[in-house]
Amino acid sequence: MDALAAAGIKNEHIFVDKKSGATIARPGLQEALTHVRDGDVLIVHTLDRLGRTARDTVNMVHDLKERGGCPDPG
């Protein structure tokens, strides 16, 4: 949180979940995803914060790419 603030990220653009990544109900992630637009950068503390499983994480990356929120790694 301190590093994000030091980088100039406004508090209203920081979304936090206090629950385990094992649960589907992650309001912070869901709210962040409603704000992600083409050209935005989505930063997660660790990949397990993005998806419950490897498959969930890969699916999330594909969904973001389709929305224009993820650069082509190639």
C-alpha positions as CSV (number, residue, x, y, z in Angstrom):
1,M,0.0,0.0,0.0
2,D,2.8,2.4,0.9
3,A,4.6,1.6,-2.4
4,L,1.4,2.3,-4.4
5,A,0.9,5.6,-2.6
6,A,4.6,6.6,-3.1
7,A,4.1,5.9,-6.8
8,G,1.3,8.4,-6.9
9,I,-1.7,6.0,-7.0
10,K,-4.7,7.6,-5.5
11,N,-6.5,5.8,-2.7
12,E,-9.7,5.6,-4.8
13,H,-7.8,3.6,-7.3
14,I,-6.6,1.0,-4.7
15,F,-8.8,-2.0,-4.1
16,V,-8.2,-4.4,-1.2
17,D,-9.6,-7.8,-0.3
18,K,-9.2,-9.1,3.2
19,K,-10.6,-12.5,2.4
20,S,-8.7,-15.5,1.2
21,G,-8.1,-16.0,-2.5
22,A,-9.9,-19.3,-2.1
23,T,-13.2,-17.6,-1.9
24,I,-15.1,-16.4,-5.0
25,A,-16.6,-13.5,-3.1
26,R,-13.7,-11.0,-3.5
27,P,-15.4,-7.6,-3.6
28,G,-12.1,-5.6,-4.0
29,L,-11.2,-7.6,-7.1
30,Q,-14.7,-7.3,-8.5
31,E,-14.7,-3.5,-8.0
32,A,-11.3,-3.2,-9.5
33,L,-12.3,-5.1,-12.6
34,T,-15.3,-2.7,-13.1
35,H,-12.8,0.2,-13.3
36,V,-10.1,-1.4,-15.5
37,R,-10.1,0.2,-18.9
38,D,-7.9,-0.2,-22.1
39,G,-4.4,1.0,-21.3
40,D,-4.8,0.6,-17.5
41,V,-2.3,-1.4,-15.4
42,L,-3.8,-3.8,-12.9
43,I,-1.3,-4.6,-10.1
44,V,-1.9,-7.6,-7.8
45,H,0.2,-8.5,-4.8
46,T,0.5,-12.1,-6.0
47,L,-1.1,-14.0,-8.8
48,D,-3.2,-16.0,-6.4
49,R,-5.0,-12.7,-5.6
50,L,-6.2,-12.7,-9.3
51,G,-7.6,-16.2,-9.5
52,R,-8.4,-19.1,-7.1
53,T,-6.7,-21.6,-9.3
54,A,-4.2,-21.5,-12.1
55,R,-7.1,-22.0,-14.5
56,D,-9.0,-19.1,-13.0
57,T,-5.9,-16.9,-13.3
58,V,-5.3,-17.8,-16.9
59,N,-9.0,-17.2,-17.7
60,M,-8.8,-13.8,-15.9
61,V,-5.8,-12.8,-18.0
62,H,-7.6,-13.8,-21.2
63,D,-10.7,-11.9,-20.2
64,L,-8.6,-8.8,-19.5
65,K,-6.8,-9.1,-22.8
66,E,-10.1,-9.4,-24.7
67,R,-11.2,-6.2,-22.9
68,G,-8.0,-4.5,-24.0
69,G,-6.6,-4.3,-20.5
70,C,-3.7,-6.7,-21.0
71,P,-0.8,-6.2,-23.4
72,D,0.1,-9.0,-25.9
73,P,3.1,-10.8,-24.3
74,G,4.5,-11.6,-27.8
